[in-house]
């Protein structure tokens, strides 16, 4: 029976030095200590040996626990330096509590006996017996599989020793002495008295005087260090991790500085890259750079350190440092060590070592810092070089990056995207230039086709989500718009959007059991296991200091909390983005329950995989949920939730939360009639938006809409109309047609309140047409209500027409509309009845009073004085027709209160607090 047979993930990489051309491990004292424990775990095989675990193992669980501990030691990537003997013995003691310290005694005795090159030769010669199956061995005999992780580790160590010169063997002996002398013989494990006496006997044993066993300590090893602190704390700055007496702090020269294996170094760098991606705010810039500089000094050939420094500078918005480190990485290594892209595909994502990889990174750098033209120039050159070198994978990623840039950053229709003749060209054989949106669609489809052909599931999922976003906001006009076969359909297709969203989220399904069954170990599980081991051993040691020894040595002693997910973070991010985009799509289509459901799924299931830009996607999910509270429950409930969100996402780190707070405050100030406060908040929107053309175009649009609404509330109709008209021209220039639908409705509202219903009608009709084209059902219902109001403003003879429009929109509004929209519908419904000369309030009073009562009830949460005054005015009219004087006077008094509050606002500064 082979021990750990099949647990060989990454074994080939270890044998080949991680795929970097290094054929051997660098043999160190720590690796020799691990080899000695492997020999204890799997002693030299003997034919007909008993299956029962040999001494000192008391059970199969005890035996397997040591094997798992050794496995994690060869895969852990918590640090780039190997642990000193003291820490190693502390971890071993947590596994060794049933064997009364036998493992520690055996390890230290074996290391102390290695005093000459001959001893080393005999040590490694004995290791060969661990890997050799005896003659006549059966399947029931226990031996270590040479192809397992531990087997490959032993083979690499043996081969490294056989390749060493005599001088190298002498250096290894000197390092071994330093490794053992880094501790002193007065170490006390703070266990019960029985164990202390056993350790005292061990100290009295005849051990080489040069070799110490343990170092006295007062606190256990911290299971987690701050990511940004120096990773050499184990040898150079012990006070940052331990609490030693001054006399017991060891010096850097007392312990050899030994790097881990090349595979573990690569896994360590990948782990730091993941932390930078997920939570850059927890990474101090200078200390992290100091740690990376130390690693680069110890391993100059490890050029990925420079790429990691580039990522760190990028996360901290240091343009000069990020550009400098990016140039250094590609200048020194030519990109031959990869770009930290861990794909689930068996095909390498990017053929590195090419100029196009550097251009792709440079384009992403400029895109992040808001330099769209420079980014497009770099991407255009990357496209040209990728095509020249037949680098299809890199070309697919470049096309995806260009499409992402065009979808996020506003590009004018009058400006060419890329001037390079090698990029996309300006036509596709039709002799007519393509619009920006058509070029974007072509890019997305090209990238999708290449990703599908090259089996790049991450890029394939990204392209599907990008196509869904494109289909959501753009009408796909045919390239050939004439002739008998020309399509006359000028509407978006929700079915295509949902289809692409479903295909985009299938990246988890594609990842699935087949990929999980293959090797996907990046060292994170082993690192987490050792951290939990240290934490559990420390708490167990403290709790059992003056108690009897525990006689339980099973996995129950360890708390496997926060173990890493087997699914990579980028895959979870893409799957989560699909749900967040679903929420946005249903927000456009007007289904409030679907918005809440998808936002809750993202916030619940994908919060830990949120991307690193200040958790922007996670904060966006919170924003959508709080917006739903504001629309359906009023401002009080929204502000309560906003306070909780601000604790999780401080306004200094989350622009989404900051903008949401400003939006809700602005809405409440307008409803209360506090125009000075509304103008102040509007000015803050203007300050936040960038002055660069095309950058932050959505924030610029929000600022202009808020400004126009503030001017409208101040009854400055001409200025409000001018601002809205200018905004419409800007959105048309950048082809923001969905935004234009709401802007046209705002223009209709401005002209309606200026008593110019005839001029407002074309804007309302145009808005309704836009809503139909883009399937904006809820906004279309709002536009229909505006049309009904305009028909009423043209005279009472149009009351029937207005009433039919209201009834047409009521199902959508009552099913999915918020408080304000439902209140508007109820008020307009009552106005239609009261304006109809053929309608009698005496015959059917409920037709008027029921919607008005519902409107006044909803308005209590909105604090909307203007709309409330209108509702109570209509109620007073209805009660007057019914001859109910007391109810009429009460409604009139409430009407007067709201009008007074609107015309003479009090305590305006209260509108800035929540």
FENKA-V186781 format. One record per helix or strand. SS is the DSSP state (H for helix, E for strand). FROM is the first residue (numbers start at 1). LEN is the number of residues. Records with the same first field share a line. If there is no record, write none. Layout:
SS=FROM-LEN + FROM-LEN
This chain:
E=2-2 + 81-1 + 143-2 + 184-1 + 214-1 + 259-1
H=11-5 + 29-13 + 60-16 + 85-11 + 102-11 + 117-15 + 149-14 + 166-16 + 193-11 + 238-3 + 246-3 + 252-3 + 262-17 + 280-3 + 285-14 + 304-12 + 319-15 + 355-14 + 372-17 + 392-17 + 436-18 + 457-17 + 494-12 + 507-11 + 524-20 + 555-3 + 569-21 + 592-14 + 607-3 + 616-18 + 635-14 + 655-18 + 675-14 + 697-17 + 717-17 + 737-17 + 757-17 + 777-17 + 796-21 + 819-17 + 846-17 + 865-18 + 885-19 + 908-5
